[in-house]
């Protein structure tokens, strides 16, 4: 069968774009090849493989799970049914965190720790680490040209004494395995440390505020005159929204990564209470949080934040569809 014959046969069952992607993947070719050579004859062995993939997609399985990977922020990530499929709107979280922290991190040279809570495939923390490390290294050489007396510190500037630390946390051991693989694939596995646990518990546990410093030191985090950036794309779908979600979401993606009680805010409520534990004993500590949310949660989340962290500065940002998608909290 040719490419055009396959498309003709399944055009009423799948979107053209899905067919194009699956054909290209089965052939090991680009989508441009599929468009350019419609009369290309597909080898019989690849036909069978393609039909299996088409059957999976017809049943509603996400394309990313069928292919086993998904692009996010210009990087490639392994995904499976233990991880959410990275969404384009989540890239906004990466952009916000990077834009917000570049001045602090690179001009003021303040210690900064990024913690990705509910890391999943690791797409957020890996993208942040990749971008910031790339930016940092690109600034080392020009700085040495301006200040040649610092040349003896070149190796430590590039590889050691990092003022920026990266951590990822997840309650799913299977997801953490994927995140570690993705960190290695994208060249930042030596920069990011991953921990198993519920939200911030790997660092603070259930200890009272007086013990938090020791708990953080056990996690090799620096407390004091530093900045902690918490990024979180936690489960935030309410029962109503989850029940109305598409079949490829409900049937195939992990419910534990999507649904949250209390109108979708249960996980964020618990996280905010943990953040309060961290912040209370340290007046010099700066905490900035970026949460991905559902648009209708803006009023309720604002009220929740104010009830737990009264001094917090709160901002919301809309996505490309002009819907409230991200919340920035600063303490």
C-alpha angles and dihedrals in degrees: 000000000000127000091255092050092053091049091048091050097051103028092106093051102045139029114261092242091055091050091048092052094046093047092049091048094049091049095043088236137119126264087247089061091053090052095044100046109039091157094056109128112233114222113248095243091054090047090061092047090049093050090054091052092047090051090053092050092047087058089056102259110153116256090234092060092048092051093038095228144062134199117237128172090348094306132104120240132191110231135180139161091290091065136052117251105253111248127215091234090061089064085075089068090057092048093049094049094048095045092046097049105037093087093049096041102043107025102036093032092220120164108260129188122194117203119187106200113203092013097180108174088002092245096139101045093038091052092048093047093046093050098043095044089049091050093045094051092047088058096050098072097048088048091053090050089055092042109031092171087074093061092103088064095054096108094049090045090057102035114014146038090041115188090196120071129185130205135175125198131190138164091218115082089195091055091049090055089055092046091053091050091050092050090054094046090052095045100246101098091112091053101049129063118199126207134192117229149084112298110303096345094108086067106031103022112184094308123137118253093265091064098046095093091058091045091053092047088054086058090048093245121144118232123195129050094014144102125247116196115197117193118186134178094177127168104288108159115119120224091260095049093044092051090052095048122118118273093247087061100042098039101041113021118076111268089209088066095048114034126068129175125234094055091312096305103096095101094046090048091056092045092051090053090052090049089053089056090054097045101044099074097042119065093176094052117107117205124188121182132193116195127183110220145175111261096242092056096073097099096041093045092049090054092046094050092049091050093054102029106026094176095052121124108223129199132170129204131200125228126230089279088060092248125132103260111152136043124203118200124186128190 
